[in-house]
Amino acid sequence: MSTTSKLPFEVGKQDSFIDKLGEWIGDVFYDLLPDAGYELRDEQIFMAYQVERAFKEKKVIFAEAGVGTGKTFVYLLYCLCYARYTGKPAIIACADESLIEQLVKKNGDIEKLSNALNLAIDVRLAKSTTNYLCLKKLDIQRTEDETSDQVLAVYDNLPSFVNDYGTLQTFTPYGDRTEYKELTDEEWDTISYDYFQDCSTCDQRHRCGQTLSREHYRKATDLIVCSQEFYMEHIWTVDSRKREGQLPLLPNPSCVVFDEGHLLEFASQKSLTYRLQQETLNTFLSFLMQSGTRESFQELLEDTLETYDQFFYELDNNSVEVEGSKRYQLNMNNQLLSLAKRLKAQISKIGDELVFESEMYTIDEYQLNIVDEHLDDVERCLNLFINESSAIQWIEYNQNELTLVIMPKAVNELLQEKVFKQKMPILFSSATLSQNSSFEYIANSLGIKDFLSFSVNSPFDYEEQMKIEINRIDQNEIDQKNRIIIEALKNNNGSSLVLFNSSKEMKQFKSLIEQENLQFPLYFEGEEEISSIVQKFQENQTASLCAVHLWEGLDIQGESLSQVIIHSLPFPPNDPVFQSKRQNTANPYTEIDEPYMLLRLRQGIGRLIRSHEDRGKIILFLENDLQKETYDKVLKSLPIEPTIKS
């Protein structure tokens, strides 16, 4: 008699779940998948039985598996069964939203597995807030003269219940970025959620697509797929959301997979990033000033607003544009620190006064809690600002509005406490997790003290399937480089992925190639929603795709992708985040820049060969003044010996 009828195998009352799971996994890889047309891969079977240890011991495991191992099938099978056994969904946290689409797309790995094993899998997407339409911002755009017809069409095509306030209506999720494929990234930014939206007080939150989507994915029984950044936002906000009387962003999982797990540290930092705009605090303090509070409290609020304005005036005067980045470097000085300390003390005092106000019932309790949480955020932000050694800070200008951005330098202690102390299986999956065959670097950076690990190589015959061509070129010969790329695209009749290291590089190339009469479609990242572009690229065997953010996760098999062109080595950008990392090392180039570049290069090269049938060519451009040591390391990181052109 089975104890859990939902499982795809029988588990009796005297049976060990893990033992029975292992037997079924063996049947799947040795019999069921080969019967469904999938090849038997020794590397995949080895990985499966290594991963079993993590579920048996409820521990963290670093699963480093080369391209073509079939690692996604492995972790999906374990997560699905463990979720059904425990009654709690498994969470798959991908590196970004584009990788989510790759996983759940039509004919993606989840659908393939479902079809091969005749399993109905309940998989639901939990996307970050910026992937949803904001009704408030859409209303604003309707009044703007410059608003495009595509954006106006979004309002015309809203579900009828959004603007119909009748009773007994049926609400369904809507407003996902993927529903508005025709919008450019710039157009989407004008109507999507941003950091400074206050959803908790919005009068349309019950009709908001983001709210409805959360209600939908919280009911998942098998798998919830989200971005790493969204999962970490969930972790950091669990306590504050409970204090506000809200549900956590995600339900409590049975296990977690970090796909492309080498990127988790940055996702954790990014989700802990604080942003301050001048209007933010002004809005909340002005609300308090209009709430009939005591005269002494009014004076404190006015003084705080004056300090806040002075603080932002100094921020503006001490910001310097960083070439090649949208970020501005902040030059710290004593005046800024003094203002930050004064502002922090004033906000702390406001918090104390709010306790008194709550006892007098002069302000609605719900509104008071929201204001209190926002003030706590500002105070935490100022704490990081004052303690420069523990934070990275910079300035951004969004539609001429100055934003102070503060990111913590280290998150390992917080991660250890809030994530890795939990007694549950946590799997890191990537082709690039170790450095010099050791996992200590990533474990230390994430605060992981006790872990399992293994590495397994790719099963592909790169010597037979791939050719690599290196072009040596001078740093200033950008036009010549772009001309070579155009000829390579024509000679291959498209079917190419061109990877750029910055949007600036891609724009330069786009301005040149627009003058060409190409016989095949050429798509550029940002022209419309990313999964839509990837689908077009995949479905048209002669199309080509130019991208800045698809070095990882893109999985295009067959004739649609037979050439990968790497415009330049993917060194990290010259922005405050990497400047901070460089300042804390003895040799920034060899300890920060070079390792980042080599890892990203390996990921980019991995986009070409995705199956045993794939054949293709890598074209890589290296500058003539590249350091000899770096050049040698690049050659060593390549899967085969290249042909050199100069």
QUIPE-V193035 format. One record per residue. N is the residue number from 1. SS is DSSP state (~ for helix, > for strand, _ for the rest). PHI is phi as a letter, one per 30 degrees, with the letter a starting at -180 (* if undefined). Layout:
BEGIN
N_SS_PHI + N_SS_PHI
END
This chain:
BEGIN
1___* + 2___d + 3___d + 4___b + 5___d + 6___d + 7___d + 8___d + 9___b + 10___d + 11___b + 12___d + 13___d + 14___c + 15___d + 16___d + 17_~_e + 18_~_d + 19_~_d + 20_~_d + 21_~_d + 22_~_d + 23_~_d + 24_~_d + 25_~_e + 26_~_e + 27_~_d + 28_~_d + 29_~_d + 30_~_d + 31_~_b + 32_~_d + 33_~_d + 34_~_e + 35_~_d + 36___d + 37___j + 38___c + 39___d + 40___d + 41___c + 42_~_d + 43_~_d + 44_~_d + 45_~_d + 46_~_e + 47_~_d + 48_~_e + 49_~_d + 50_~_d + 51_~_d + 52_~_e + 53_~_d + 54_~_d + 55_~_d + 56_~_d + 57_~_c + 58___h + 59___b + 60_>_d + 61_>_b + 62_>_c + 63_>_c + 64_>_c + 65_>_b + 66___d + 67___e + 68___j + 69___d + 70___i + 71_~_d + 72_~_d + 73_~_e + 74_~_d + 75_~_d + 76_~_d + 77_~_d + 78_~_d + 79_~_d + 80_~_e + 81_~_d + 82_~_d + 83_~_d + 84_~_d + 85_~_d + 86_~_d + 87___i + 88___b + 89___d + 90_>_d + 91_>_c + 92_>_c + 93_>_c + 94_>_d + 95___d + 96___a + 97_~_d + 98_~_d + 99_~_d + 100_~_e + 101_~_d + 102_~_d + 103_~_d + 104_~_c + 105___d + 106___d + 107___i + 108___d + 109_~_d + 110_~_d + 111_~_d + 112_~_d + 113_~_d + 114_~_e + 115_~_d + 116_~_d + 117_~_c + 118___h + 119___c + 120___d + 121___c + 122___d + 123_>_c + 124_>_b + 125_>_c + 126_>_b + 127___c + 128___d + 129_~_e + 130_~_d + 131_~_c + 132_>_b + 133_>_d + 134___c + 135_~_d + 136_~_d + 137_~_d + 138_~_d + 139_~_d + 140_~_d + 141_~_d + 142_~_d + 143___c + 144___d + 145___d + 146___d + 147___d + 148___d + 149_~_d + 150_~_d + 151_~_d + 152_~_d + 153_~_d + 154_~_d + 155_~_d + 156_~_d + 157___c + 158___d + 159___e + 160_~_e + 161_~_d + 162_~_d + 163___c + 164___c + 165___c + 166___d + 167___c + 168___h + 169___c + 170___c + 171___c + 172___b + 173___d + 174___a + 175___i + 176_>_d + 177_~_e + 178_~_d + 179_~_d + 180___b + 181___d + 182___d + 183___d + 184___d + 185_~_d + 186_~_d + 187_~_d + 188_~_d + 189_~_e + 190___d + 191___b + 192_>_c + 193___e + 194___b + 195___e + 196___c + 197___d + 198___c + 199_~_d + 200_~_d + 201_~_c + 202___d + 203___d + 204___c + 205_~_d + 206_~_d + 207_~_c + 208___d + 209_~_d + 210_~_d + 211_~_d + 212_~_d + 213_~_d + 214_~_d + 215_~_d + 216_~_d + 217_~_d + 218___d + 219___c + 220___d + 221___c + 222___c + 223_>_b + 224_>_c + 225_>_c + 226_>_b + 227_>_d + 228_~_e + 229_~_d + 230_~_d + 231_~_d + 232_~_d + 233_~_d + 234_~_e + 235_~_d + 236_~_d + 237_~_c + 238_~_e + 239_~_d + 240_~_d + 241_~_d + 242_~_d + 243_~_d + 244___d + 245___i + 246___c + 247___d + 248___e + 249___d + 250___b + 251___d + 252___d + 253___c + 254___d + 255___a + 256_>_b + 257_>_c + 258_>_c + 259_>_d + 260___h + 261_~_d + 262_~_d + 263_~_c + 264_~_d + 265_~_e + 266_~_d + 267_~_d + 268_~_d + 269_~_d + 270_~_d + 271_~_d + 272___c + 273___d + 274_>_c + 275_>_b + 276_>_b + 277_>_c + 278_~_e + 279_~_d + 280_~_e + 281_~_d + 282_~_e + 283_~_d + 284_~_d + 285_~_d + 286_~_d + 287_~_d + 288_~_d + 289_~_d + 290___c + 291___c + 292___i + 293___d + 294___d + 295_~_d + 296_~_d + 297_~_d + 298_~_e + 299_~_d + 300_~_d + 301_~_d + 302_~_d + 303_~_d + 304_~_d + 305_~_d + 306_~_d + 307_~_d + 308_~_d + 309_~_d + 310_~_d + 311_~_d + 312_~_d + 313_~_d + 314_~_d + 315_~_e + 316_~_d + 317_~_d + 318___c + 319_>_c + 320_>_b + 321_>_d + 322___c + 323___d + 324___i + 325___b + 326___d + 327___c + 328_>_c + 329_>_d + 330_>_c + 331___c + 332___d + 333___b + 334_~_d + 335_~_d + 336_~_d + 337_~_d + 338_~_d + 339_~_d + 340_~_d + 341_~_d + 342_~_d + 343_~_d + 344_~_d + 345_~_d + 346_~_d + 347_~_d + 348_~_d + 349_~_d + 350_~_d + 351_~_e + 352_~_d + 353_~_d + 354_~_d + 355_~_d + 356_~_d + 357_~_d + 358_~_d + 359_~_d + 360_~_d + 361___h + 362___d + 363___b + 364___e + 365_~_d + 366_~_d + 367_~_d + 368_~_d + 369_~_d + 370_~_d + 371_~_d + 372_~_d + 373_~_d + 374_~_d + 375_~_d + 376_~_d + 377_~_d + 378_~_d + 379_~_d + 380_~_d + 381_~_d + 382_~_d + 383_~_e + 384_~_d + 385_~_d + 386_~_d + 387___c + 388_~_e + 389_~_d + 390_~_c + 391_>_b + 392_>_c + 393_>_b + 394_>_a + 395_>_c + 396_>_b + 397_>_c + 398_>_c + 399___h + 400___i + 401_>_c + 402_>_d + 403_>_b + 404_>_d + 405_>_c + 406_>_b + 407_>_b + 408_>_d + 409___d + 410___b + 411___b + 412_~_d + 413_~_d + 414_~_d + 415_~_d + 416_~_d + 417_~_d + 418_~_c + 419___c + 420___d + 421___d + 422___d + 423___d + 424___a + 425___d + 426_>_b + 427_>_c + 428_>_c + 429_>_b + 430_>_a + 431___d + 432___b + 433___c + 434___c + 435_>_b + 436___h + 437___i + 438_>_b + 439___c + 440_~_d + 441_~_d + 442_~_d + 443_~_d + 444_~_d + 445_~_d + 446_~_c + 447___i + 448___c + 449___c + 450___b + 451_>_a + 452_>_c + 453_>_a + 454_>_a + 455_>_b + 456_>_b + 457___d + 458___d + 459___d + 460___d + 461___c + 462_~_d + 463_~_e + 464_~_d + 465_~_c + 466_>_b + 467_>_b + 468_>_b + 469_>_c + 470_>_c + 471_>_c + 472_>_d + 473_>_a + 474___d + 475___e + 476___d + 477___c + 478_~_d + 479_~_d + 480_~_d + 481_~_e + 482_~_d + 483_~_d + 484_~_d + 485_~_d + 486_~_d + 487_~_d + 488_~_d + 489_~_d + 490_~_d + 491_~_d + 492___c + 493___h + 494___i + 495___h + 496_>_b + 497_>_c + 498_>_c + 499_>_c + 500___c + 501___c + 502___a + 503_~_d + 504_~_d + 505_~_d + 506_~_d + 507_~_d + 508_~_d + 509_~_d + 510_~_d + 511_~_d + 512_~_d + 513_~_d + 514___d + 515___d + 516___d + 517___c + 518___d + 519___c + 520___b + 521___d + 522_>_b + 523_>_c + 524_>_b + 525___e + 526___j + 527___d + 528___a + 529___e + 530_~_d + 531_~_d + 532_~_d + 533_~_d + 534_~_d + 535_~_d + 536_~_d + 537_~_d + 538_~_d + 539_~_d + 540___c + 541___d + 542___c + 543___d + 544_>_b + 545_>_b + 546_>_c + 547_>_b + 548___c + 549___c + 550___c + 551___d + 552___b + 553___i + 554___d + 555___b + 556___c + 557___c + 558_~_i + 559_~_d + 560_~_d + 561___b + 562___b + 563_>_a + 564_>_c + 565_>_c + 566_>_c + 567___d + 568___a + 569___d + 570___d + 571___d + 572___d + 573___d + 574___d + 575___b + 576_~_e + 577_~_d + 578_~_d + 579_~_e + 580_~_d + 581_~_d + 582_~_d + 583_~_d + 584___c + 585___b + 586___d + 587___b + 588_~_e + 589_~_d + 590_~_d + 591_~_c + 592_~_c + 593_~_d + 594_~_d + 595_~_e + 596_~_d + 597_~_d + 598_~_d + 599_~_d + 600_~_d + 601_~_d + 602_~_e + 603_~_d + 604_~_d + 605_~_d + 606___d + 607___d + 608___d + 609___c + 610___c + 611___a + 612___d + 613___d + 614___d + 615___b + 616_>_l + 617_>_b + 618_>_c + 619_>_c + 620_>_b + 621_>_c + 622_>_b + 623_>_d + 624___d + 625___c + 626___d + 627___e + 628_~_e + 629_~_d + 630_~_d + 631_~_e + 632_~_d + 633_~_d + 634_~_d + 635_~_d + 636_~_d + 637_~_d + 638___d + 639___d + 640___b + 641___d + 642___c + 643_>_c + 644_>_c + 645_>_c + 646___b
END
